[in-house]
């Protein structure tokens, strides 16, 4: 049989009203009421900010999903005939190494995004591309694309990747003396001071400039193929590039009124010829005089 303590029941009855009273709303005008109002205002502002952010995200997604397909269709519709033809050539001859979206393929070919039509002209017009096989350096060979096809490839790469464009005007309209100085300062270390080329490390080489046309030389400076550095307009101005081209083409076309040019590579070839020819002539004279004695 359990017994209850009347005193405990009385204390519980006194505590219960106090607990209910402590949860009641504070009286207006009191500090507690002001604090409670501030807390509720802050909560409402947070909820409003979250709701506004969600509404903005939903609206942005709806606008993008509505307009993006139309913009893409407009871009496809605005593709020129040259770009379309260039895309077909690219997908047939270049996509296996340079990727579907010009982004390149690891261990096969670099990205073409940003190289521009200048790099396309140099690589394709000199026959270096398409590449037959992976080598230390892409060799110079006859181009397999016609000039019209090269223009189409340039249009496609330029439209989708951007980059340096082809120059216009007379590319030999530069100072000859200044071009020679610039060439000796920036190019002669690899190409020889008369553009005959030379060997580099790891199976690479600087090609001869004897058969290069004006545009190939200009685009090579813009794109920096193989080990060649890029000479953008910040490194060499267009006028300085034209001066270099004028120098290279002048010494290439210059006749040799004094006799054979012997490659125009300087005292090495000249000394070799003098040694071989001179010693041979000297020995011939000795044997001839000996036979007459």
Secondary structure as UniProt FT lines:
FT   HELIX           6..22
FT   TURN            28..29
FT   HELIX           31..77
FT   HELIX           81..93
FT   HELIX           95..98
FT   TURN            100..101
FT   TURN            106..108
FT   STRAND          114..115
FT   HELIX           116..125
FT   TURN            126..127
FT   HELIX           147..161
FT   TURN            171..172
FT   HELIX           176..186
FT   HELIX           188..191
FT   TURN            193..194
FT   STRAND          198..199
FT   TURN            202..203
FT   STRAND          205..206
FT   TURN            210..211
FT   HELIX           214..223
FT   TURN            226..227
FT   TURN            233..235
FT   HELIX           238..253
FT   TURN            257..258
FT   HELIX           262..264
FT   HELIX           267..292
//
